Amino acid sequence: MVIMSKSEKIRVIALGLITDGDRTFIGQGYDPDRKKPFYRAMGGG
């Protein structure tokens, strides 16, 4: 269970999924807490 403080707000973002046949265009990020890369659809907000 995640409890948010009153100062935190849910942020709305828009993501787009671009595919070409069997390929998918994604962005790579890095999680310093887990020390691992992660991947997600491109976009933001």
Steps between C-alpha positions, in 0.01 A plus 500: 500500500635842401398800706551843342549813706272800439780679313532219243271498198424245233666612177325446170722387212441396140686205349514393140576153369667491159538165327640387166427135437655313791703801623387744771649847561562541876711717727755374752538643848705403803374431853785594737329338801480160330812562289321370192383642168130518421310550176171677423302650217613849393318801638464707810314783657 
